[in-house]
Amino acid sequence: MEFDSVQSSAKIMFLFSKIIFIVSLSLYTITGTFACLGRKRPGA
């Protein structure tokens, strides 16, 4: 019984870290794209 709860919580933590990684990666890509667009337009 104890082992099952530990395993499920570990699975939840793994999913959580994967979601955080994907979100941070997409945010990094979006900010990088906006930085490139800003550099191409000197008037902005």
Buried (B, 14 or more C-beta within 10 A) or exposed (E): EEEEEEEEEEEEEEEEEEEEEEEEEEEEEEEEEEEEEEEEEEEE
